[in-house]
Amino acid sequence: MENFILVLNIFLAILLVLIILLQKSEGGALGLGASQESFVSSRSAGSFLTKATAVIATLFVITSISLTIISNKGISTTSVLDKVEEKEDSSEPQIPKTD
């Protein structure tokens, strides 16, 4: 299952890059060079590529989160330091315990 989601995630990433590259550049650097009217109308119009980009990006995020959840199940939560037992070295002199 993890391999299938990983392959799907890679496919969606490649598809997302291709769709973004196919879109026409609007220019204006985040709407700074365009008037407010054209910015609002172009935003609400939403072409097919814009909607497809949103759908594929959402699927990419979902598959990425799924891979993270699946991979966390195999990771142990104990520390390596908890597993190591402290060994007492008998060559050192022992300090007597006081009552």
Secondary structure, DSSP 8 states (H G I E B T S, - for coil): -HHHHHHHHHHHHHHHHHHHHHS----STTTTSS-HHHHHHHHHH--HHHHHHHHHHHHHHHHHHHHHHHHHTTS--S-HHHHS-----TTS-------
